[in-house]
């Protein structure tokens, strides 16, 4: 079993605040968008997801103790999970549909275990995928989607999409999923975002990438061209004299929105392609001495 405390570098008695702080520090260091290892980042996320939740943490700590307990000749009592006994003895039911049995521990104390009839499964979650372009993702959006429940009934939901939304992010709408089982809480609606490249731009993390082709003379002399951004704003981009094929021009702060209040954005990278024109003999004669 993985030691989530070691993964986050915190003590087993760490508070929720300690765990959150450790997670933030490690996430910044190992985030794939910053060159970190994807598997390590996933492991950190997994540890944080378990330890930040009091119930999950309790269950995890219990399982760790169970794994380290001895059922042999030591002085400790083995750990019993009531769910295990519930599964094993299901079907031997008493009047209330459960099963009860007594046993005496090594310390002489009598222990009573009772399994309760397993509750029926609840209504399922419904997952739908919503696709938007990176141009739409540049700003806050609201979109209404329709989706079908397992029962066949059509439902509608309005999704508020923050500027800079990442591909793969899932929005959860509680109580808007399956309702096939009566007298049981409805499932949830899970809307998974697909952010698609568009308008000649591609996206990696919070950075944008596009291409520009110029001719060899413009590359030699230097050049300036107009570039229309995803938010429909036009800017001037300078190509320095002597630019080589494949040069990447960096335009800082013109990428995807990261934090609206602090006005933080990723970068825009323009890859320069250089076209060699086909020249006539006369043209070649004119430039041969250049």
C-alpha positions, -999 to +999 in steps of 0.1 A: +000+000+000+013+035-009+023+057+020+004+089+012+020+107+041+055+101+028+044+111-007+032+145+006+061+147+031+038+152+061+035+136+095+006+112+102-008+137+127-007+165+101-037+188+100-058+195+070-041+228+065-006+211+066-018+186+040-031+213+016+001+233+019+023+203+012+001+194-018+003+230-033+041+231-029+046+197-046+020+204-073+038+235-084+071+216-085+058+185-103+031+199-126+035+185-161+029+220-176+061+230-158+081+201-169+073+178-141+067+141-142+031+132-150+030+100-129+045+117-099+019+145-102-009+119-104+005+102-073+005+135-054-030+142-065-041+107-053-025+113-019-041+147-015-075+134-026-074+107+001-059+126+030-079+159+026-112+140+031-117+130+067-137+098+059-113+087+032-084+094+055-100+074+083-106+045+060-071+047+046-055+048+081-077+018+091-065-002+061-029+006+069-033-006+104-051-037+093-022-045+069+004-042+097-015-062+123-004-097+131-029-125+132-003-149+145+010-156+180+016-120+190-004-102+217-025-081+194-060-090+183-067-093+145-086-064+130-121-074+117-140-056+091-177-058+096-183-055+058-163-087+053-185-106+077-216-089+061-207-102+027-198-137+039-229-143+060-254-126+037-283-149+030-283-165+065-307-137+076-326-134+108-360-116+109-345-082+101-325-096+071-292-094+090-269-118+108-256-116+143-229-137+159-208-135+191-172-145+197-148-141+226-115-122+221-082-132+236-088-107+264-119-126+274-143-098+262-173-108+242-177-091+209-208-089+188-209-084+151-240-078+131-243-073+094-270-051+080-287-060+047-269-042+019-287-012+007-298-012-030-275+006-054-285+042-060-293+060-092-263+063-116-244+093-127-249+105-163-218+116-182-219+138-213-191+155-232-192+192-243-169+204-270-158+241-274-130+257-294-100+273-278-114+306-291-145+301-270-124+290-241-106+324-241-135+340-223-163+331-199-192+312-215-226+298-206-240+270-227-272+251-224-270+214-232-296+187-236-290+151-225-310+119-221-315+100-189-315+062-189-352+064-187-352+081-221-364+115-208-347+145-221-332+171-196-314+204-200-286+220-180-268+253-182-230+250-179-210+280-168-176+277-184-148+298-169-122+315-192-092+294-198-110+261-190-087+231-195-094+201-218-107+172-198-121+192-168-154+177-155-182+198-141-205+181-116-242+189-113-256+172-082-290+155-084-293+160-122-285+124-132-304+091-134-338+089-115-348+054-125-350+040-090-378+057-071-374+068-035-336+070-040-316+102-045-309+111-081-275+105-096-253+134-107-247+149-142-210+149-151-201+173-180-166+166-194-150+194-214-133+189-248-113+220-258-105+219-295-078+237-315-092+263-339-084+294-360-048+282-367-039+280-330-031+250-309-028+247-271-005+231-247-014+238-211-019+275-209+003+284-239-008+289-275+011+280-306+007+292-342+027+294-374+038+322-398+054+318-432+076+346-446+100+346-476+137+344-474+142+381-482+120+391-453+139+368-431+172+383-442+161+420-439+137+416-410+099+418-413+068+430-395+034+414-399-001+416-384-014+387-363-051+383-354-054+368-319-082+345-308-100+374-291-101+391-325-075+417-315-048+424-342-012+430-331+021+436-349+048+410-346+084+418-355+107+393-371+144+402-365+168+404-394+186+372-400+158+350-386+164+313-392+138+286-403+120+272-373+127+302-351+101+304-323+090+340-314+077+344-278+049+368-271+045+368-233+012+371-217-009+365-249-018+328-242-048+313-224-062+330-193-049+315-160-061+339-134-086+366-143-082+388-112-044+388-113-045+391-151-022+361-155-020+344-189+002+319-207+024+328-236+019+328-273+046+312-295+048+319-332+069+294-353+085+311-383+087+292-416+108+305-444+098+301-481+125+300-507+110+314-539+118+301-574+138+328-592+144+334-629+179+335-643+176+373-645+166+376-608+195+353-598+219+375-617+206+405-598+212+390-563+243+368-569+266+396-557+246+404-525 
